[in-house]
Amino acid sequence: MQPDANILPDLVKMKMPFGKYKDTVLCYLPVSYLEWFAREGFPPGRLGMLLATLFEIKANGLEYLLEPLKQQARNRR
């Protein structure tokens, strides 16, 4: 299986479709919200995979990986 090259770009483009942080771009979700999902269970499908990936990134201090993509997204607006 080949890695999905859209995972990181999607984290800086896709918005949360529901809940307290509806319409917040995923990469800007607070760690506490991601921790809640980690405890309670991530949603099914691609959204759950993206949230779980973002949780791992934030929990392991790897947010710097998203900075160039965030900058690109800001420049496109």
Backbone as a chain_set.jsonl record, in Angstrom:
{"seq": "MQPDANILPDLVKMKMPFGKYKDTVLCYLPVSYLEWFAREGFPPGRLGMLLATLFEIKANGLEYLLEPLKQQARNRR", "coords": {"N": [[0.841, -1.188, 0.0], [0.555, 2.187, -0.838], [1.738, 5.256, 0.604], [-0.466, 7.963, 1.523], [-0.297, 10.891, -0.061], [-1.753, 13.146, 0.398], [-2.389, 13.528, 3.027], [-1.046, 15.31, 4.936], [-1.361, 17.877, 3.585], [-4.191, 17.949, 3.601], [-4.717, 18.255, 6.302], [-4.246, 20.928, 6.764], [-6.128, 22.154, 5.231], [-8.726, 21.036, 5.338], [-11.839, 21.373, 7.059], [-13.265, 20.963, 10.314], [-16.143, 19.048, 10.402], [-18.25, 18.992, 12.235], [-19.554, 19.418, 15.609], [-18.136, 21.028, 18.567], [-16.006, 22.487, 17.512], [-16.713, 23.005, 14.912], [-16.177, 23.914, 11.545], [-13.578, 24.751, 11.984], [-10.28, 24.727, 10.82], [-8.582, 21.683, 10.558], [-5.846, 21.49, 11.493], [-5.73, 23.46, 13.378], [-7.142, 22.645, 15.554], [-7.509, 22.233, 19.073], [-5.213, 20.496, 21.239], [-6.421, 19.285, 23.424], [-8.981, 18.635, 22.5], [-8.368, 16.733, 20.561], [-7.224, 14.838, 22.224], [-9.475, 14.043, 23.603], [-10.901, 12.713, 21.562], [-9.035, 10.659, 21.166], [-9.335, 9.233, 23.518], [-12.108, 8.597, 23.511], [-12.65, 7.624, 21.008], [-11.946, 7.885, 17.605], [-13.716, 9.355, 14.832], [-15.23, 7.355, 12.205], [-13.693, 6.465, 9.029], [-12.079, 8.682, 6.654], [-11.903, 11.195, 7.984], [-11.554, 10.436, 10.677], [-9.082, 9.136, 10.472], [-7.475, 11.298, 9.708], [-7.736, 12.968, 11.974], [-6.62, 11.292, 13.936], [-4.016, 11.123, 12.972], [-3.257, 13.814, 13.171], [-3.408, 14.075, 15.938], [-1.253, 12.419, 16.718], [0.849, 13.854, 15.572], [0.721, 16.316, 16.992], [0.932, 15.409, 19.657], [3.476, 14.429, 19.719], [5.151, 16.54, 19.323], [5.554, 17.434, 16.676], [4.557, 19.466, 15.131], [5.858, 21.334, 13.603], [6.176, 20.203, 11.133], [3.909, 20.838, 9.756], [4.022, 23.543, 9.335], [5.185, 24.722, 6.873], [3.148, 24.035, 5.078], [0.935, 25.291, 6.204], [1.712, 27.926, 5.822], [1.701, 28.051, 3.013], [-1.038, 27.666, 2.587], [-2.048, 29.994, 3.783], [-0.981, 31.909, 2.074], [-2.413, 31.446, -0.249], [-4.869, 32.532, 0.189]], "CA": [[0.0, 0.0, 0.0], [1.338, 3.415, -0.967], [1.304, 6.326, 1.511], [-1.353, 8.972, 0.968], [0.431, 12.159, -0.099], [-2.655, 14.249, 0.71], [-2.702, 13.585, 4.457], [-0.607, 16.569, 5.552], [-2.08, 19.014, 3.004], [-5.588, 17.95, 4.047], [-4.768, 18.734, 7.688], [-4.232, 22.397, 6.773], [-7.205, 22.641, 4.37], [-10.044, 20.504, 5.701], [-12.454, 21.917, 8.264], [-14.023, 20.041, 11.152], [-17.518, 19.139, 9.895], [-19.283, 18.948, 13.273], [-19.122, 19.558, 16.994], [-17.748, 22.293, 19.185], [-15.045, 23.189, 16.652], [-17.188, 22.96, 13.523], [-15.609, 24.91, 10.621], [-12.18, 25.042, 12.308], [-9.338, 23.924, 10.035], [-8.125, 20.605, 11.442], [-4.551, 21.724, 12.131], [-5.89, 24.434, 14.46], [-7.889, 22.053, 16.668], [-6.673, 22.131, 20.274], [-4.774, 19.151, 21.627], [-7.406, 18.715, 24.353], [-10.056, 18.055, 21.691], [-7.809, 15.52, 19.962], [-7.079, 13.875, 23.326], [-10.822, 13.516, 23.862], [-11.142, 11.705, 20.524], [-8.144, 9.514, 21.406], [-9.95, 8.456, 24.605], [-13.48, 8.175, 23.205], [-12.688, 6.982, 19.699], [-11.976, 8.776, 16.455], [-14.807, 9.02, 13.912], [-14.817, 6.43, 11.141], [-13.342, 6.986, 7.719], [-10.926, 9.57, 6.431], [-11.831, 12.197, 9.042], [-10.953, 9.803, 11.854], [-7.67, 8.91, 10.181], [-6.809, 12.601, 9.75], [-7.678, 13.411, 13.368], [-5.642, 10.444, 14.634], [-2.7, 11.559, 12.494], [-3.0, 15.112, 13.784], [-3.143, 13.82, 17.353], [0.123, 11.916, 16.819], [1.746, 14.97, 15.252], [0.739, 17.276, 18.106], [1.376, 14.742, 20.882], [4.907, 14.142, 19.62], [5.892, 17.766, 19.05], [5.941, 17.466, 15.27], [3.75, 20.467, 14.427], [6.7, 22.054, 12.636], [5.989, 19.582, 9.819], [2.764, 21.466, 9.105], [4.231, 24.984, 9.149], [5.277, 25.144, 5.456], [1.835, 23.868, 4.449], [0.084, 26.375, 6.726], [2.149, 29.147, 5.134], [1.174, 27.973, 1.642], [-2.488, 27.868, 2.652], [-2.289, 31.41, 4.064], [-0.619, 32.665, 0.875], [-3.422, 31.232, -1.27], [-6.112, 33.262, 0.508]], "C": [[0.882, 1.246, 0.0], [0.818, 4.479, 0.01], [0.446, 7.355, 0.782], [-0.674, 10.334, 1.069], [-0.446, 13.347, 0.283], [-2.938, 14.398, 2.199], [-2.302, 14.926, 5.056], [-1.289, 17.784, 4.917], [-3.546, 19.086, 3.456], [-5.722, 18.47, 5.477], [-4.785, 20.255, 7.766], [-5.326, 23.002, 5.891], [-8.592, 22.257, 4.862], [-10.544, 21.099, 7.01], [-13.222, 20.825, 9.001], [-15.499, 20.159, 10.767], [-18.61, 19.187, 10.97], [-18.68, 19.284, 14.632], [-18.737, 20.962, 17.398], [-16.853, 23.133, 18.275], [-15.421, 23.108, 15.179], [-16.625, 24.158, 12.753], [-14.205, 25.382, 10.993], [-11.301, 24.145, 11.45], [-8.684, 22.922, 10.991], [-6.825, 20.925, 12.171], [-4.629, 22.716, 13.286], [-6.746, 23.909, 15.62], [-6.981, 21.947, 17.889], [-6.351, 20.677, 20.619], [-5.809, 18.5, 22.544], [-8.563, 18.055, 23.608], [-9.582, 16.746, 21.051], [-7.608, 14.436, 21.016], [-8.427, 13.245, 23.662], [-11.158, 12.434, 22.834], [-10.283, 10.466, 20.758], [-8.723, 8.615, 22.509], [-11.273, 7.821, 24.193], [-13.613, 7.429, 21.883], [-12.805, 8.018, 18.59], [-13.148, 8.392, 15.558], [-14.313, 8.062, 12.823], [-14.372, 7.181, 9.885], [-12.145, 7.92, 7.708], [-10.788, 10.617, 7.534], [-11.164, 11.62, 10.285], [-9.461, 9.567, 11.665], [-6.89, 10.222, 10.248], [-6.679, 13.104, 11.184], [-6.668, 12.601, 14.171], [-4.22, 10.83, 14.234], [-2.313, 12.883, 13.133], [-2.702, 14.965, 15.274], [-1.7, 13.345, 17.546], [1.133, 13.029, 16.553], [1.863, 15.914, 16.439], [1.287, 16.648, 19.383], [2.882, 14.502, 20.888], [5.744, 15.361, 19.231], [6.345, 17.923, 17.613], [5.164, 18.503, 14.46], [4.559, 21.255, 13.404], [6.568, 21.467, 11.236], [4.859, 20.253, 9.037], [3.0, 22.931, 8.756], [4.375, 25.407, 7.685], [3.92, 25.041, 4.742], [0.851, 24.929, 4.924], [0.418, 27.678, 6.013], [1.622, 29.176, 3.707], [-0.322, 28.243, 1.622], [-2.824, 29.329, 2.907], [-2.004, 32.262, 2.828], [-1.653, 32.534, -0.237], [-4.681, 32.04, -1.027], [-6.099, 34.639, -0.057]], "O": [[1.845, 1.332, 0.761], [-0.389, 4.595, 0.221], [0.611, 7.587, -0.416], [-0.499, 10.865, 2.166], [0.067, 14.449, 0.474], [-3.662, 15.312, 2.595], [-3.145, 15.614, 5.632], [-1.76, 18.654, 5.649], [-4.074, 20.178, 3.667], [-6.743, 19.066, 5.822], [-5.289, 20.814, 8.74], [-5.446, 24.225, 5.807], [-9.523, 23.061, 4.806], [-9.774, 21.304, 7.949], [-13.753, 19.895, 8.395], [-16.054, 21.258, 10.801], [-19.778, 19.401, 10.646], [-17.465, 19.416, 14.78], [-18.974, 21.936, 16.684], [-16.943, 24.361, 18.277], [-14.554, 23.14, 14.306], [-16.605, 25.279, 13.262], [-13.691, 26.319, 10.382], [-11.541, 22.941, 11.359], [-8.283, 23.281, 12.098], [-6.717, 20.652, 13.367], [-3.7, 22.806, 14.088], [-7.039, 24.648, 16.559], [-5.805, 21.607, 17.755], [-7.122, 19.764, 20.325], [-6.048, 17.295, 22.452], [-9.069, 17.021, 24.045], [-10.326, 15.767, 21.011], [-7.799, 13.252, 20.737], [-8.506, 12.055, 23.968], [-11.643, 11.362, 23.195], [-10.752, 9.344, 20.569], [-8.615, 7.391, 22.44], [-11.53, 6.653, 24.488], [-14.576, 6.693, 21.671], [-13.655, 8.908, 18.635], [-13.539, 7.225, 15.523], [-13.114, 7.98, 12.558], [-14.645, 8.37, 9.717], [-11.324, 7.938, 8.626], [-9.675, 10.901, 7.976], [-10.298, 12.263, 10.878], [-8.671, 9.771, 12.587], [-5.78, 10.261, 10.779], [-5.625, 13.612, 11.569], [-5.941, 13.155, 14.995], [-3.323, 10.857, 15.076], [-1.18, 13.056, 13.583], [-1.836, 15.66, 15.806], [-1.006, 13.821, 18.444], [2.153, 13.126, 17.235], [2.968, 16.273, 16.848], [2.034, 17.296, 20.116], [3.49, 14.385, 21.952], [6.908, 15.226, 18.856], [7.408, 18.487, 17.355], [5.119, 18.423, 13.232], [4.0, 21.784, 12.443], [6.821, 22.16, 10.251], [4.853, 20.238, 7.806], [2.253, 23.503, 7.962], [3.736, 26.379, 7.282], [3.597, 25.876, 3.897], [0.028, 25.412, 4.146], [-0.474, 28.442, 5.644], [1.147, 30.212, 3.242], [-0.82, 28.958, 0.753], [-3.77, 29.859, 2.324], [-2.714, 33.234, 2.569], [-1.76, 33.421, -1.084], [-5.484, 32.217, -1.943], [-7.062, 35.386, 0.117]]}, "num_chains": 1, "name": "protein.A"}
